[in-house]
Amino acid sequence: MSILGFLKRRGENKYIDKTQIRDVLSRLLTSVRMKFKNTVTPSPEPTAFVEGFDKNDRVLLKTDYPMIEGTEVDIYFFHLDQNGKRVPNILSLVIEAHEGELYYARINGPLRLGDMRADYRLPVGDNRYYWDRVSLLFDGKALKLIDVSGGGASFETKNLHFEKPETIKVILSMSGEVFTLAATVLQADVYRGVRTVHLRFDHKIAKVRDKIDALIFELQRQKYAEEKGYSSSSGILETKDIHQRLPTSEVPPPDHRAK
């Protein structure tokens, strides 16, 4: 029996059903998290956008995080199935080439189910789109968010002093929804006068975490749709839009000249 119907069990990657993988990624309107194999993944985890495929069925990733040829990476993401249900997935890739921020990655395994409870961190950082829609307050003052997820948040501060395992109360505002949360300081590192603090939200009700995760997914979807000029409200692209987004025969591979 195959895993999710994506892998014909014959022991080799050439038997992976890439049509199914293409179908899932074609429905994706959020960025993906990247975890590296055989090397330390930086924190917060880098993210990328799936831009489509080339004629060799390589996945096109757009990211400002530098990677070299041969890098093995797992991408983590949620997609909406035909019934509108959020499904967590993991896909293994190998970076084969790149042009600037566009990376060509070979599929290196079947699509696998991920952990629905795993954090998806929204990379707020210096992203203006998220600044206007997400904020974290402590004692009535806005904190400089690095990222946020249903399970916690990271932020920077120059004036406030926090230490592990201190417990604090914060207010998270996201897309018009407001959450008052108890949080535990997991780590607080100081570098050149700036303290980077990592929090764990101590949820008493699991539904609160689920709601935050759902809002993060929706923010990612809306941002991507706006950037690409899509108007889909369901997260599912129309067929004509998929063809526009996935120009399999129109995206040329990098020009590899003799080194």
Salt bridges, closest charged atoms under 4 A:
GLU12 OE1 - LYS14 NZ 3.72
ASP23 OD1 - ARG27 NH2 3.32
GLU45 OE1 - ARG33 NE 2.76
GLU45 OE2 - LYS35 NZ 3.68
GLU51 OE1 - LYS228 NZ 2.93
ASP54 OD2 - ARG58 NE 2.67
ASP57 OD1 - ARG22 NH1 3.31
ASP74 OD1 - LYS37 NZ 3.50
ASP74 OD2 - ARG112 NH2 3.75
GLU96 OE1 - ARG58 NH1 3.40
GLU96 OE2 - ARG106 NE 2.83
ASP119 OD2 - ARG121 NH2 3.93
ASP119 OD1 - ARG209 NH2 2.42
ASP132 OD1 - ARG128 NE 3.95
ASP147 OD1 - ARG121 NH1 3.18
GLU156 OE1 - LYS144 NZ 3.78
GLU163 OE2 - HIS161 NE2 3.05
GLU163 OE2 - ARG195 NH1 3.47
GLU177 OE2 - LYS211 NZ 3.82
ASP202 OD1 - ARG200 NE 2.97
ASP210 OD1 - ARG117 NH1 2.55
GLU218 OE2 - ARG221 NH2 2.79
GLU227 OE2 - LYS223 NZ 2.54
ASP241 OD1 - LYS240 NZ 3.61
ASP255 OD2 - ARG257 NH2 2.51
